[in-house]
Amino acid sequence: MLDRPISVCFPFIGDEIGGSHVSAVRLIQALDHRYVRPLVVLHSFDGPLADYLVERGVPFVQAPAGPLPRRYPQAARRTMGYAIHALAPLTRFLKANSIDLVHTNDGRIHVVWALPARLSGTRQVWHHRGDPNARGVNWLAPLVASHIVTVSRFAKPQRPVIDVTRKLSVIHSPFDAPSDRGDRHAARAMLIKALGCSPETRVLGYFGLLIERKRPLGFVEAVAAYARRYPDVPVVGLLFGAPGTDTPDLGRAVTQRAEALGIGERIRLMGFRTPAEPWMQAIDVLLIPAVREPFGRTVIEAMLLGTPVVATDDGGNPEAIEHGVTGLLVPPEEPERFVDPVHALLTDHDYRNRIADAARRRAFASYGVETHVRKVMAIYGVLLSGQKQTCNVHHGSDQRTVP
């Protein structure tokens, strides 16, 4: 590449934190700083991402253009207005810091930093972690991004304005494999004490932002369906995560739905907790009712910890879960379909262990941080070498590189 460490700018909004931010930060931490000098930039210091970075010892600076406007109302118009306002200061910022690459990880950040990268002569890696039908990845990214990375095959742009085959890679998110399984009994005892409930209580969990796509209300409905079918089983549903910036009232909606379904005492909002591992290890089953989820981190995190997963057969979930082997898949938008697989996992100890052990082995073999970093570094190398683009598409164990 270059005869010096390459400078990579990682800009973020900063107003919320979810799995995509955790993945991006893990990449930044894992990069070999002998070869890469990361510069993390936040548009807002007031949000939770700043605290998260401080806790992990990741330095950051403030974007010269100031905070981005909230998404709603008039999200597209407000973002484009901000992008025009920020064009000159962000371009000067990239030039002043001798940035070689801009690695963007969020829809609005992609748009805001795309033209400054172009004008400053900087390459842009557009890391798409969202909807495959999103306008940005189908209209703007094909025209301006130097390379597009998607977190799953599902997340690949569905209708790009021009062919992106030669500048598209599928790279699953990075995960730190725990050195051991930890003490599940101790974790469960900690959780039961925190909840103040009986040791016989069965605990179903939801981990992630409280946003519509992840269907937290569907989680509540799944718990309610289980409670109706098995009224004698003490079961609670715990939601770990904070409302997204676009859905600040979704926590209240969760509580209201639980009350309406007669399970108000069985549903608890636990908030965003870090580290998440002890809590995820303490629950009995992780439920993922999300739809069109590109590739949720919680699936793999639970697999690594030996916590069985029941997820919707939608989005990137089928890429992570082999039904009946490493987890269980149910039709989307049908919360009652969670009941049978959850009950099987709660009542058949051997079955649960077989699913959990197979999932843990698969996750250990497939989602290491080193593999993720190596693939990203390969893209950086191609972009800065002046060579032709590389298409590095991951299909299970198959990987092909087109020079």
FENKA-V373686 format. One line per field, one symbol per residue. burial: 1 if it has 9 or more other ideal C-beta (glycine too) atoms within 8 Angstrom, else 0. A space follows every 50 residues. Layout:
BEGIN
burial=???
END
This chain:
BEGIN
burial=00001111111111111111111111110110001101111111001111 01100001010010100100100000011111100110111111101011 11111101111111111101011111111001010111111101101111 11111110010001011111111110110001010011011100100000 11111111111001111111111111100100101111111111101001 10111011001010011001000001111111111111111011111111 11111111111111111111101001111101001001101111110000 11001111110111001110111011111111110000011111000000 000
END
